[in-house]
């Protein structure tokens, strides 16, 4: 359980909450209350089941984090596609830091185009 305590500290839990996480993990492993509630696969998702756990804040938070991870590589592929567009066919000699900065700026401005470029499209209609 030392590993769990150190993980709890990395989650920015105080020692009391980290010990509570250890206790919740023991209850989960032994299938004791509140973890003895059956899981209905046809009616709910694992994330919904964990959200229904009242009073199990630390372990529920950890489960929600794990279950929120998207099991695909679409965002990575999108990032590499953007980097190949930034580099172009010429394979320009940009350093890693500069390339990373360009990618971050590009992502930021594409995500916040209406806020950053408020003058753009003011006279445009939906047509």
Secondary structure, 3 states (H helix, E strand, C coil): CHHHHHHHHHCCCCHHHHHHHHHHHHHHHCCCCCCCCCCCCCCCCHHHHHHCCCCCHHHHHHHHHHHCCCCCCHHHHHHHHHHHHHHCCCCCCCCHHHHHHHHHHHHHHHHCHHHHCCCCCCCCCCC
